[in-house]
Amino acid sequence: PRLLSQFFFADERVTRVVAEINGLDAELDPQQYLVLLNQLHLSQAHLLAVLERIMEECIPTQRHSRDYLVKFPEELLVDNLGNHMLFAAECLLAGTFLDMEESDGAQLRPQARNLLCSLELVRTVLREQSLSQPNSYPEPVQAVLIQFDRLFAEFELSYVSSLVAVKSPDEIYRQQEIIVLFCETVERALHLGYLTQEMIDGYEPLLMFTIPRLAIISGLLIYPEGPLSLERSPEEMSRVFSPFYNLLKKIRDLLWVLSAEELCLLERSLCTAE
C-alpha cells in the first residue's frame, strides 16, 4: 500500500519494457515492436500516476500552479495529458517535431531535455528512498519533486501554446460571464416556476435545450450588460455568441415589443418545445 513501494515496481516495469525495446530489431519484428511500444505507453502512464500521488502526499502546498489549464481547449484536457507531454518531450529530444514548425521545436528542446533529466533524477532518488526509508520524504527528495513539478508545468504550457491558440485572459473572462449568466438564468427560472429542482437534480435531458434558450432571453433583456450585450462589437463577445451577432439583434428587437404576459408565455413555451 505504500506509494514509494508502488513507485518502485512501476519504475521496474518501465525499465524492463525499455530494455526489451532496445534489444529488439524493429525491422525484423515490427508487430512485437508495436506491442512493446503500447506496453511502454501504459507503464509510463502508470508511473506518472503514482508519481502524481506521491507529489500530492509529499509536497501538496508546494505544487506549481496549474491555473494555465483553463487556457487550453477542452479537447486537450484528458486524463493522460501528462503522458502525452512526456512522449512529446522524448520526441523533441530525439529531433522529431510533431505537428509543429522546426523552429518552434528547436526552441522547446532545452525545456524537454531539462524535463527528462529531472524525471530521471526523480526516478533515481525515489528508487533509493523506497529501498531505504519507504515511509518518509526527506528534504532532498522534496526538492527534487518540486523541481520536476515546476519543469513539467512549464514544458506543458510552452508545448501546448506552440501547437494551439490558447485562450486569452479576455476569452476566459467572457466564458466566466457566460457561466454566471447561465447560473442566474437557472435561479430566475426556478423562481418563476419554469423549472423545478427535481428536473435539475435528475439531469432532465430537456434542460440541455431549455436553459440555453432561456439564457439568451435573460442575456438580451434581463442582464443586457452581460456577455450578450449588443453594445459590444462581435469581436468583443465570446466566440460562443459572436457568430450569431446579427441574429441576436433580430431576436432582441422582437423581444422588445412583447408584453410581460407575452414574454412569460414565450419562456414557458421554450421550456417544453423540442
C-alpha positions in Angstrom: 0.0 0.0 0.0 3.0 2.4 0.4 3.3 4.8 -2.5 7.1 4.5 -2.7 6.8 0.8 -3.0 4.2 1.2 -5.8 6.6 3.6 -7.5 9.5 1.1 -7.2 7.5 -1.6 -9.0 6.1 0.8 -11.6 9.6 2.1 -12.3 10.9 -1.5 -12.6 8.2 -2.2 -15.2 9.2 0.9 -17.3 12.9 -0.1 -17.1 12.1 -3.7 -18.2 10.0 -2.6 -21.2 12.6 -0.1 -22.4 15.3 -2.9 -22.2 13.1 -5.2 -24.3 12.6 -2.4 -26.9 16.3 -1.7 -27.0 17.1 -5.4 -27.5 14.6 -5.8 -30.4 15.2 -5.3 -34.1 12.1 -3.4 -35.1 12.6 -4.1 -38.8 12.7 -7.9 -38.2 9.7 -8.0 -35.8 7.6 -4.8 -36.3 4.5 -6.4 -34.7 6.3 -7.1 -31.4 7.8 -3.6 -31.6 4.3 -2.1 -31.7 3.2 -4.3 -28.8 6.2 -3.2 -26.7 5.6 0.5 -27.5 2.0 0.1 -26.3 3.3 -1.5 -23.1 5.7 1.3 -22.6 2.9 3.9 -23.0 0.8 2.1 -20.4 3.7 1.6 -18.0 4.8 5.2 -18.2 1.2 6.4 -17.7 1.1 4.2 -14.5 4.4 5.5 -13.3 3.3 9.2 -13.8 0.0 8.4 -12.0 1.9 7.1 -8.9 4.3 10.0 -9.1 1.4 12.4 -9.1 0.0 10.8 -6.0 3.4 11.0 -4.3 3.7 14.7 -5.0 0.2 15.2 -3.6 1.3 13.4 -0.5 4.8 14.9 -0.2 4.6 18.5 -1.5 0.8 19.3 -1.6 1.3 23.0 -0.7 4.4 23.5 -3.0 3.0 22.3 -6.3 3.4 24.5 -9.2 0.2 26.3 -10.2 -1.8 24.6 -13.0 -4.1 27.6 -13.4 -2.9 27.8 -17.1 -5.0 24.7 -17.8 -8.1 26.9 -18.2 -6.5 28.4 -21.3 -6.3 25.0 -23.0 -9.0 23.9 -25.5 -11.4 21.5 -23.7 -10.5 18.6 -26.0 -6.9 18.6 -24.7 -7.9 18.2 -21.1 -7.8 14.4 -20.9 -6.7 12.2 -18.1 -3.5 11.1 -19.9 -2.3 14.6 -20.9 0.8 14.2 -18.7 1.8 11.0 -20.6 1.4 12.9 -23.9 3.7 15.6 -22.6 6.3 13.1 -21.7 6.1 11.4 -25.1 6.3 14.9 -26.8 9.5 15.7 -24.7 11.1 12.4 -25.8 10.3 13.1 -29.5 11.7 16.7 -29.3 14.9 15.4 -27.7 15.2 12.9 -30.5 14.8 15.6 -33.1 11.3 14.7 -34.1 8.9 17.7 -34.3 5.3 16.5 -34.1 2.8 18.9 -35.7 4.9 22.0 -35.2 7.4 24.1 -37.0 11.1 23.0 -36.7 12.0 26.4 -35.3 9.4 26.0 -32.5 10.6 22.5 -31.8 14.2 23.7 -31.6 13.2 26.3 -29.0 11.4 23.7 -26.9 14.2 21.2 -26.9 16.1 22.7 -23.9 12.9 22.5 -21.9 12.3 18.9 -23.0 15.9 18.0 -22.1 15.6 19.6 -18.6 12.3 17.8 -18.0 13.5 14.4 -19.0 16.7 14.8 -16.9 14.7 15.9 -14.0 12.4 12.8 -14.4 15.5 10.5 -14.4 16.7 12.2 -11.2 13.3 11.7 -9.6 13.3 8.1 -10.6 16.7 7.5 -9.1 16.0 9.4 -5.9 12.6 7.7 -5.3 14.0 4.3 -6.0 16.8 4.8 -3.4 14.3 6.2 -0.9 11.9 3.2 -1.5 14.7 0.8 -0.6 15.9 2.7 2.4 13.0 4.6 4.1 9.8 3.9 2.2 7.7 5.7 4.8 9.3 9.2 4.6 10.2 12.0 2.2 13.3 13.9 3.5 14.0 17.4 2.3 16.3 16.4 -0.6 13.5 14.2 -2.0 11.0 17.0 -1.7 13.4 19.4 -3.5 13.8 17.0 -6.5 10.0 16.6 -6.7 9.4 20.4 -6.5 11.8 20.9 -9.4 10.3 18.2 -11.5 6.8 19.5 -10.9 7.8 23.1 -12.0 9.7 21.9 -15.1 6.7 19.7 -16.1 4.3 22.5 -15.8 6.5 25.0 -17.7 7.0 22.5 -20.5 3.3 21.6 -20.7 2.3 25.3 -21.1 5.0 26.0 -23.6 4.4 22.9 -25.7 0.6 23.3 -25.9 0.9 27.0 -26.6 3.1 26.2 -29.6 0.5 23.8 -31.1 -2.8 25.6 -30.5 -4.1 29.0 -29.8 -4.6 29.1 -26.0 -7.4 31.2 -24.6 -6.6 34.8 -23.8 -7.4 36.2 -20.3 -10.3 38.1 -22.0 -11.7 35.0 -23.5 -11.5 33.2 -20.2 -13.3 36.1 -18.5 -16.0 36.0 -21.2 -16.6 32.3 -20.6 -16.9 33.0 -16.9 -19.5 35.7 -17.7 -21.5 33.0 -19.6 -21.3 30.7 -16.6 -22.7 33.4 -14.4 -25.4 34.2 -16.9 -26.5 30.5 -17.0 -26.5 30.3 -13.2 -28.6 33.4 -12.9 -30.9 32.1 -15.6 -31.5 28.9 -13.7 -32.1 30.8 -10.5 -34.7 33.0 -12.2 -36.4 30.1 -14.0 -36.7 28.3 -10.6 -38.2 31.4 -9.0 -40.7 31.8 -11.8 -41.6 28.1 -11.9 -40.3 27.5 -15.4 -38.1 24.7 -14.0 -38.1 22.6 -10.8 -35.3 21.5 -8.6 -36.2 17.9 -9.3 -35.6 18.4 -13.0 -32.1 19.7 -12.3 -31.3 17.1 -9.7 -32.5 14.4 -12.1 -30.5 15.8 -15.0 -33.6 16.1 -17.2 -32.4 15.9 -20.8 -34.7 18.7 -21.9 -32.7 21.2 -19.8 -29.9 20.9 -22.4 -32.2 22.9 -24.7 -34.3 24.8 -22.2 -31.5 26.6 -20.2 -29.6 28.0 -23.3 -32.9 29.3 -24.7 -33.8 31.0 -21.5 -30.3 32.3 -21.1 -30.5 34.1 -24.5 -33.6 35.9 -23.4 -32.1 36.7 -20.0 -28.9 37.9 -21.6 -30.7 40.2 -24.0 -33.4 41.5 -21.7 -32.7 40.9 -18.0 -28.9 41.3 -18.0 -28.3 43.4 -21.0 -24.8 44.4 -19.8 -23.6 40.8 -19.5 -22.0 38.5 -22.1 -24.8 39.0 -24.6 -24.5 42.8 -24.6 -25.0 44.0 -28.1 -23.4 47.3 -27.2 -20.1 45.4 -27.8 -18.7 44.6 -31.2 -18.8 41.0 -32.3 -15.1 40.8 -31.7 -15.6 41.8 -28.1 -18.1 39.0 -27.5 -17.4 35.4 -26.6 -16.7 33.1 -29.6 -19.8 31.2 -28.4 -22.1 34.0 -29.4 -20.1 36.3 -31.8 -21.0 34.3 -35.0 -24.7 35.0 -34.2 -24.4 38.7 -33.5 -26.9 39.9 -36.2 -29.3 37.1 -35.3 -29.2 38.1 -31.7 -30.0 41.7 -32.7 -33.1 40.5 -34.5 -34.2 38.4 -31.5 -33.7 41.3 -29.2 -35.8 43.6 -31.4 -38.6 41.1 -31.4 -38.4 40.6 -27.6 -38.7 44.4 -27.0 -42.2 44.5 -28.5 -43.5 41.7 -26.2 -45.7 42.5 -23.2 -44.8 40.9 -19.8 -47.6 38.3 -20.3 -46.3 37.5 -23.8 -42.7 37.2 -22.6 -43.8 34.8 -19.9 -45.8 32.7 -22.4 -42.8 32.6 -24.7 -40.4 31.5 -21.9 -42.8 28.8 -20.8 -43.1 27.5 -24.3 -39.3 27.4 -24.6 -39.3 25.1 -21.6 -41.5 22.5 -23.3 -40.7 22.8 -27.0 -38.3 20.3 -28.5 
